Amino acid sequence: MTDTALAPKTEADTDSVTAADIPAAIAEIAAALKARRAVPYLGPGAFALLPPDNCPIPRNSAELTQRLNAKVTAPGRFRTNLTAVAQFIETRRHRKTLEAILNEIFRQTVPSTPAHRLLAAIPAPALIVDVWYDDVLDTLLSGDRERSWGQIQGLSHPQSTGEWVKYYVPGGAEVTAAEAAGWETVLYKPSGAVTPVGNYLISDSDYVELLTEIDIQTPIPPLVQERRAGRHFLYLGCRFDHEIQRTFGRQISKRSSDSHWAVIQGELSRNEERFLAQHGIKRLDLPLDVAVEMLEEAMA
C-alpha cells in the first residue's frame, strides 16, 4: 500500500491549502470546539511532543515497526512496512504472538501530552477520534467521574465474530450499541487499543478485509456516522503521506462538513497537498505544541 510518484508540487500548491491568517483560524477552531461542532482527530504524532526518553511507547509507525522487528525480525524486502511486518509475525508466529508483543509494547504508563490534555479538557465533545493504540485519552477521560463517555474500538477479523467494533464503558466492561447511544462523548479508536482487552487492527490481512468494505461505510459504526454529520474535523498529530492514513481520514470524515483543519508544520508531500485540497482541509503551518497552546488560550 505504497504511493506512486506524482509531479513535483509547487509553492502555490502548498499556499492553496495553508491558512493565511493563523489567529483567525485558531479562533474559528476554538469556537467550533466550544459549540460541539468540531471532531478532534488525534494521530500518533502527538507523542512527538514528549522527549524520546520520556515516551515508553512508539511515537509513530516507523518506531513501532522497529520495535516489532526487535521481537521478530522480518525479511529485508519489507522490514520497514508496518502492516507487512505485523502480517509476517502473525503468519509465522501466530496472531496471539503478535497481540502479545503489541500488549507488551503499549501496556505502559505513558505521560499525557499537551494535545491529549487539550482534548480531555473540552467539556463535552460529541466525538473524538484517536487512531493510535495507546490508552492515554482513556486514562484522562476516566479521571473525570462526572463525564458521560465510552469508547468504540475497531476489531481485526481474528479478534471478532463478525462485528467490526466493540463498545466499552470506563473501566472496560463491554456494552451494546444501544447503550453507547446515550454517551455524551464517544471516543472512537478505529485501529483498536491496548485497553481494555488489546484489540488491534494492524496487519495486511486486517486492512485487506476492512478496505474491501470501508467505501460503503460498513466498518464505521452508525453512532460515529451520526455524530460526524455536519461537523468539522480537526487533525492533530496526523500526516497523510501514506494510503491507509488518507483512507482513514477520508472515510471516517465522510458526510461531515466541507471544511476542516489540520496542524501540520513544514513541507507537505504532493499526496498530502492533494488530499487536503480535495477534502477542504485547511492546514495550519505551526508546531503542534504552539497550536495547542494557542487553542487553550482561545478556549479559556
Salt bridges, closest charged atoms under 4 A:
ASP3 OD1 - ARG246 NH2 2.53
ASP13 OD2 - ARG270 NH1 2.63
GLU63 OE2 - ARG59 NH2 3.26
GLU90 OE1 - ARG95 NH1 2.68
GLU99 OE2 - ARG95 NE 3.15
GLU104 OE2 - LYS71 NZ 2.87
ASP130 OD2 - LYS189 NZ 2.98
ASP144 OD2 - ARG147 NE 3.84
GLU163 OE2 - LYS166 NZ 3.08
GLU174 OE2 - LYS166 NZ 3.33
ASP206 OD2 - ARG95 NH1 3.08
GLU209 OE2 - HIS157 ND1 3.25
ASP241 OD1 - HIS242 ND1 3.31
GLU267 OE2 - LYS9 NZ 3.54
GLU272 OE1 - ARG239 NH2 2.62
GLU273 OE1 - ARG270 NH1 3.11
ASP285 OD1 - ARG283 NH1 3.89
